[in-house]
Amino acid sequence: MKPTVHDIARSAGVSLATVDRVLNGRPGVRSITRERVEEAISSLGYVRDVAAANLAKGRTYSFTFILPDNDNSFMIGLRDEVRLAMARSGAERVLIRTLTVPPFDAEALVAALETVLEEQPAGIAFVAVDAPSVRAMTQRLKEAGVAVVTLVSDLPGSARDHYAGIDNQAAGRTAAGLMGRFLDGKGGRVAVLAGSMLLRDHRERLEGFLSVLAEDYPKLAILPVMEARDDATLAGELVSSALARHPDIAGIYSLGAGNRGLIRALRDMKAERRPRVIAHELTSSARAALSEGLIDAVLNQDAGHEVRSALRVLKSKADGLSVIAAQERIRIDIFLKDNLP
């Protein structure tokens, strides 16, 4: 049976009111008494049920998610996962609201964060644009006591509390290892399709990809990065143009979104001329392209896990509790045609 506050009071020889003051960090308890209560808590293995305590107090958490307003399948899926969390939130005494901003627009993101700050929520989660103005705004949020989680794309070295997303350097290294094995030591050119280098997740994937190719597969030459701003039409045009200019392209690494356009460009090619292709996110179009043999591998991150992780961390920070790192680690899934779920 779990120890209770009554057990703590008996063990420490104090009143329930004193135990309550210690648990909630309130003044009015002598240091020697506080130490006795804390020793009883430790020896009994007492773990406070914060959810039950908040329910008893009628506490409600207020969190805001700020997401890019673009139509790529992954971001649509991310917004869907937030809506699912909103549907569950009433039972958990959580109020979730969402705002959308233009993708890759640092100043629009800062303006949205300033608007939310005026409302003093308990926490904010947002897809970060790596810009000085966003970092400065994150510092302001922390100084105001608002918990901050970056989602999908990070701001390392900033005042944010937590990042809910994959290790993008590792994802890029994984993509390079797969590409090198797919090409089996052959030479040739590799094209890279990105959304925007303003996003740290895209930059980190590229850094990881280039580092492994340079060290382990030096016969492969990297073409200048194509930035399609996660726009499927632009992505298709860029890929088609690159393939026309460089018939020896042996591989394509699509490290952002816009894969629908990439797939259209690949489908227009003769099968024997198609390069090996690695992409991110197991969307419906990427799944179909894997089955069809247009894409060779997809690296995936679980958007649902990222949203749930962000909420757990925001609640923990609002309650002053520590985060369980292993629970919040987002894994990189690798899907081939042969292991599609």
Protein Blocks (a to p, Z undefined) as FASTA:
>chain_A
ZZdfklmmmmnopafklmmmmmnopghiafklmmmmmmmmmmnopacdfklmmmmnopac
dddddddddfbfklmmmmmmmmmmmmmmmmnopacddddddehilklmmmmmmmmmmnop
abdcddddddfklmmmmmmmmmnopacddehiacehiabfbdcdddfklmmmmmmmmmmm
mnnopacddddddfbfkbmklmmmmmmmmmmmmmmmmmbccdddddehhpaklmmmmmmm
mmmmmmmbfbdcdfbehklmmmmmmmmpcfklpccdddehjafklmmmmmnomafbdcdd
dfklmmmmmmmmmmmmmnopacdfklmpccdddddfklcZZ
